Every structure is written in C-alpha cells, then in structure tokens.
Amino acid sequence: MENEGKKVVKVPEAGQWPDKVALPALITGAVLTTAGFLMAFLYAAPVNGAALNAPVLVGDVMVTHQQLLSQKIFYFHMPVAIVSFVALVFAAYYAVRFLMTREQRFDTCSRVAMEISLLFVVFTMITGDLWTRFEWGVWWTWEPRLTTYLILMLIVIAYFVMRNAVDDPERRAVYSSVISIIALVDVPICFMITRLIPSSIHPVVAREGGMAPDMAATVVVVMIGMMLVAFGLYRLRFRQARLQERVDALKEQLED
C-alpha cells in the first residue's frame, strides 16, 4: 500500500503524427507566401485610383487614372485576417472541449491556437493601418470593421494578461476557455459588419462583382501559404508545449 494516497500524475504524450509534417508545411507556406508577394507586384495589375489631369502613355497602354500600388497590401491583409479568424475558431473549439472534459491537452491546444491568432491579429492590424495610411492619409479611423477588429485584438491580449495573472492552473484554464469563446463571438461581427454597415474602406468584394482572375489567383496563393505557415507554427509550438508539460510531469513523478 506504499502508493496509497499519492497523486497520480498523467504524463503527456511525446508526440503525434502531424508533427512530422509541421516543418514541411511551414517551408511550403513560406515559399507560397513569397510567390504570392511576387505575384502581387509582377502579375496582379494595380487598381485605378484618382483620374489624372492628362492621360499618360505607359508602354503600349494609355493610363488615365493613378495606379494604386498601395492596394498591393490587400493581398496580404485579407489572408492574415482570415487566418486569425480560423485560429480563433480552433481556440474556441478546444476551449469548449476543455470545459467538457477538463483535460489539460485541450487547454494547451486552445492556448497555442490563441498564440497563433495573436500573431496574425497583429499582422492584420499592421497591414490594415498601412493600407489606411496610404489610401486615406490617416493612421486610424473609427470605421466599423476597424473598430470591431480592435475590440477583438484587445480581447486576445486580455486572454494572455489573464493567463499570466492567475496562478491556479485549473482556474486559469477555465477563465482562458471562457475568454476564447468570447473572442469567437466577435469574429462573425467583424466579418459581417461591412454587410450591415457599408464602408468605403472595407467594401464587400463579392457584392461588387468579385475580383479579377489575376487578383483572385494571387489571393488564393497567399491564403494557402498563410494557412500552411499558421499550421506549421501551431504544430511546432504545440509540440514544444507538450514536451515541456511532459518534462514537468516526469519531474513531479520523480519527486513523489
């Protein structure tokens, strides 16, 4: 009866099969994103801006409007925003799984997904601010989608502030799961706000006839690249977190 009364420590698994494809996915995503960057400047045509005082002959084309190169930011701004939404969906999903099972693995999944979402949320805000500055001459405007996305970013930041403020692991995981779910609630609001409140800064592309083939192809390449980068980062970070948890569990076993 020597082990009677002792706490049973569950040792996390050492690894999973998706870890084997994490690095190739990350490299492939980086290559596709780079290809998308080149396509944005060499393949997709600039959009027309303000009318010129007099037409200008560029090569064999008579240009009557200013060509907006700053619009190239769109090819990265839109994909990183969508990836941030997808990461938040997974974070909330694993948060619900944790609340149902109280398994530490699901809390780790949700936390890592929130870390990925924070990375892409920051990229979205940076590219969005650059776009706003170049197109509208200001760094910030209280436009509906910008405002709702700012709220989303603050919720994600609050998630990590809370995790660092609560010491008890069980309470920390429960509170974190709740915040993850709250963040997900703001995702459809951010996505649908321009359909409910039309905005000239964030037009509804599908409603306005969609994108030209060269624009759509560039967006698709960057989107796939960004998704693969996010997946690769998630799996590498998740593997590192689970290995750390495994080391901590083994130390606790030795101490007992």
C-alpha positions as CSV (number, residue, x, y, z in Angstrom):
1,M,0.0,0.0,0.0
2,E,3.0,2.2,-0.5
3,N,1.4,4.2,-3.3
4,E,-1.9,4.7,-1.5
5,G,-2.8,8.4,-1.2
6,K,-0.3,9.5,-3.7
7,K,-1.4,11.8,-6.6
8,V,-1.4,10.1,-9.9
9,V,0.5,12.2,-12.5
10,K,-0.6,11.8,-16.1
11,V,2.4,12.1,-18.4
12,P,1.5,13.8,-21.7
13,E,2.3,12.0,-25.0
14,A,5.7,12.6,-26.5
15,G,4.5,13.5,-30.0
16,Q,1.8,13.0,-32.7
17,W,1.9,12.3,-36.4
18,P,1.1,15.8,-37.5
19,D,4.4,16.9,-36.0
20,K,6.2,15.1,-38.9
21,V,4.6,17.5,-41.5
22,A,4.8,20.7,-39.4
23,L,8.2,21.8,-40.8
24,P,7.5,20.9,-44.4
25,A,4.2,22.7,-44.1
26,L,5.9,25.8,-42.7
27,I,8.5,25.8,-45.5
28,T,5.9,25.2,-48.2
29,G,3.8,28.0,-46.7
30,A,6.8,30.4,-46.7
31,V,7.5,29.5,-50.4
32,L,3.9,30.1,-51.4
33,T,3.7,33.4,-49.5
34,T,6.9,34.6,-51.2
35,A,5.4,33.5,-54.6
36,G,2.3,35.4,-53.7
37,F,4.3,38.5,-52.9
38,L,6.0,38.4,-56.3
39,M,2.6,37.8,-58.0
40,A,1.1,40.8,-56.2
41,F,3.7,43.1,-57.8
42,L,4.5,41.3,-61.1
43,Y,1.3,39.5,-62.0
44,A,-1.7,41.3,-60.5
45,A,-2.4,44.7,-62.1
46,P,-2.6,47.8,-60.0
47,V,-6.1,49.2,-59.5
48,N,-7.3,52.6,-60.7
49,G,-7.3,55.5,-58.4
50,A,-8.0,59.2,-59.0
51,A,-8.2,60.5,-62.6
52,L,-5.0,62.1,-64.0
53,N,-5.0,65.6,-65.3
54,A,-3.9,64.3,-68.6
55,P,-3.6,60.7,-70.0
56,V,-0.1,59.2,-69.9
57,L,1.2,56.5,-72.2
58,V,2.9,53.7,-70.2
59,G,4.4,51.2,-72.7
60,D,1.5,50.5,-75.0
61,V,-1.2,51.4,-72.6
62,M,-2.8,54.8,-72.2
63,V,-3.2,55.4,-68.5
64,T,-6.0,57.8,-67.4
65,H,-6.0,57.1,-63.7
66,Q,-3.4,56.9,-60.9
67,Q,-2.3,53.3,-60.4
68,L,-2.6,52.5,-56.7
69,L,0.4,50.4,-55.7
70,S,-0.6,50.6,-52.1
71,Q,-3.5,48.4,-52.9
72,K,-1.0,45.5,-53.0
73,I,-1.3,45.4,-49.2
74,F,-4.7,43.9,-49.8
75,Y,-3.2,40.6,-51.0
76,F,-1.6,40.1,-47.5
77,H,-4.1,42.0,-45.3
78,M,-7.1,39.8,-46.3
79,P,-5.3,36.4,-45.9
80,V,-3.8,37.2,-42.5
81,A,-7.2,38.4,-41.2
82,I,-8.9,35.2,-42.3
83,V,-6.1,33.1,-40.8
84,S,-6.6,35.0,-37.5
85,F,-10.3,34.1,-37.6
86,V,-9.6,30.4,-38.3
87,A,-7.1,30.3,-35.4
88,L,-9.8,31.8,-33.1
89,V,-12.3,29.2,-34.2
90,F,-9.9,26.4,-33.3
91,A,-9.0,28.1,-30.0
92,A,-12.7,28.3,-29.0
93,Y,-13.3,24.7,-30.2
94,Y,-10.6,23.4,-27.9
95,A,-11.8,25.7,-25.1
96,V,-15.2,24.0,-25.3
97,R,-13.5,20.6,-25.3
98,F,-11.6,21.5,-22.2
99,L,-14.7,22.8,-20.4
100,M,-16.4,19.5,-21.2
101,T,-13.5,17.1,-20.3
102,R,-11.1,19.2,-18.1
103,E,-8.2,17.6,-19.9
104,Q,-5.0,19.7,-19.9
105,R,-4.3,18.8,-23.5
106,F,-7.3,20.8,-24.8
107,D,-6.3,23.8,-22.7
108,T,-2.8,23.6,-24.3
109,C,-4.4,23.3,-27.8
110,S,-6.5,26.3,-27.1
111,R,-3.6,28.4,-25.7
112,V,-1.4,27.6,-28.7
113,A,-4.2,28.5,-31.1
114,M,-4.6,31.8,-29.3
115,E,-0.9,32.5,-29.6
116,I,-1.1,31.9,-33.4
117,S,-4.2,34.1,-33.6
118,L,-2.4,36.9,-31.7
119,L,0.4,36.8,-34.2
120,F,-1.9,37.1,-37.1
121,V,-4.2,39.7,-35.4
122,V,-1.1,41.9,-35.0
123,F,-0.2,41.4,-38.7
124,T,-3.7,42.2,-39.7
125,M,-3.7,45.5,-37.7
126,I,-0.2,46.5,-39.1
127,T,-1.2,45.8,-42.7
128,G,-4.6,47.5,-42.1
129,D,-3.0,50.6,-40.7
130,L,-0.6,50.8,-43.6
131,W,-3.4,50.5,-46.0
132,T,-5.4,53.1,-44.2
133,R,-2.4,55.5,-44.1
134,F,-1.5,55.1,-47.8
135,E,-5.1,55.1,-49.1
136,W,-6.8,57.6,-46.8
137,G,-3.9,59.7,-45.4
138,V,-4.5,58.8,-41.7
139,W,-3.2,56.0,-39.5
140,W,-6.5,55.3,-37.9
141,T,-10.2,56.0,-38.4
142,W,-13.2,54.7,-36.3
143,E,-14.6,52.8,-39.2
144,P,-16.9,49.9,-38.3
145,R,-14.6,46.9,-39.1
146,L,-11.5,48.6,-37.8
147,T,-13.3,49.3,-34.5
148,T,-14.7,45.8,-34.1
149,Y,-11.3,44.2,-35.0
150,L,-9.6,46.5,-32.5
151,I,-12.0,45.1,-29.9
152,L,-11.1,41.6,-31.0
153,M,-7.4,42.3,-30.6
154,L,-8.0,43.7,-27.1
155,I,-9.9,40.5,-26.1
156,V,-7.0,38.4,-27.4
157,I,-4.5,40.5,-25.5
158,A,-6.7,40.3,-22.4
159,Y,-6.5,36.5,-22.7
160,F,-2.8,36.4,-22.2
161,V,-2.9,39.1,-19.5
162,M,-5.3,36.9,-17.6
163,R,-3.2,33.7,-18.0
164,N,-0.2,35.5,-16.5
165,A,-2.3,36.9,-13.7
166,V,-3.9,33.7,-12.4
167,D,-1.7,31.2,-10.6
168,D,-4.1,28.3,-10.1
169,P,-3.8,26.0,-13.2
170,E,-7.5,24.9,-13.1
171,R,-8.9,28.3,-12.7
172,R,-6.5,29.7,-15.3
173,A,-7.6,27.2,-17.8
174,V,-11.3,27.7,-17.1
175,Y,-11.1,31.5,-17.4
176,S,-9.0,31.2,-20.5
177,S,-11.5,29.0,-22.2
178,V,-14.3,31.5,-21.4
179,I,-12.3,34.3,-23.0
180,S,-11.5,32.2,-26.0
181,I,-15.2,31.7,-26.6
182,I,-15.9,35.4,-26.1
183,A,-13.3,36.2,-28.7
184,L,-15.0,33.8,-31.2
185,V,-18.3,35.7,-30.7
186,D,-16.6,38.8,-32.1
187,V,-15.4,37.0,-35.2
188,P,-18.7,36.9,-37.1
189,I,-19.3,40.5,-36.0
190,C,-16.0,41.6,-37.6
191,F,-16.8,39.6,-40.7
192,M,-20.4,40.8,-41.2
193,I,-20.1,44.4,-40.1
194,T,-19.4,45.8,-43.5
195,R,-22.5,44.0,-44.8
196,L,-24.6,45.5,-42.1
197,I,-22.9,48.9,-42.1
198,P,-21.4,49.6,-45.6
199,S,-18.0,51.1,-45.6
200,S,-15.9,52.6,-48.4
201,I,-12.7,51.5,-46.6
202,H,-13.8,47.8,-46.5
203,P,-16.0,47.2,-49.5
204,V,-17.8,43.9,-49.9
205,V,-15.9,42.3,-52.7
206,A,-18.5,39.6,-53.6
207,R,-21.3,42.2,-53.7
208,E,-19.3,44.4,-56.0
209,G,-18.7,41.8,-58.7
210,G,-15.8,39.9,-57.2
211,M,-12.1,40.1,-58.1
212,A,-10.4,39.9,-61.4
213,P,-8.7,36.5,-62.2
214,D,-5.2,37.8,-61.5
215,M,-6.3,39.3,-58.2
216,A,-8.1,36.1,-57.2
217,A,-5.2,33.9,-58.1
218,T,-2.8,36.0,-56.0
219,V,-5.1,36.0,-53.0
220,V,-5.5,32.2,-53.2
221,V,-1.8,31.6,-53.4
222,V,-1.1,33.9,-50.4
223,M,-4.1,32.4,-48.5
224,I,-2.8,28.8,-48.9
225,G,0.7,29.9,-47.9
226,M,-0.5,31.7,-44.8
227,M,-2.7,28.8,-43.8
228,L,0.3,26.4,-44.1
229,V,2.5,28.8,-42.1
230,A,-0.1,29.0,-39.4
231,F,-0.4,25.2,-39.3
232,G,3.3,24.7,-39.2
233,L,3.8,27.2,-36.4
234,Y,0.9,25.7,-34.4
235,R,2.2,22.2,-34.6
236,L,5.8,23.2,-33.7
237,R,4.6,25.3,-30.8
238,F,2.2,22.7,-29.6
239,R,4.9,20.0,-29.7
240,Q,7.2,22.2,-27.7
241,A,4.5,23.0,-25.1
242,R,3.6,19.3,-24.7
243,L,7.2,18.3,-24.3
244,Q,7.6,20.9,-21.6
245,E,4.5,19.5,-19.9
246,R,5.9,16.0,-20.2
247,V,9.1,17.1,-18.6
248,D,7.2,18.8,-15.7
249,A,5.1,15.7,-15.2
250,L,8.1,13.4,-15.1
251,K,9.8,15.7,-12.6
252,E,6.7,15.5,-10.4
253,Q,6.7,11.8,-10.6
254,L,10.3,11.6,-9.5
255,E,9.7,14.0,-6.6
256,D,6.8,11.7,-5.4
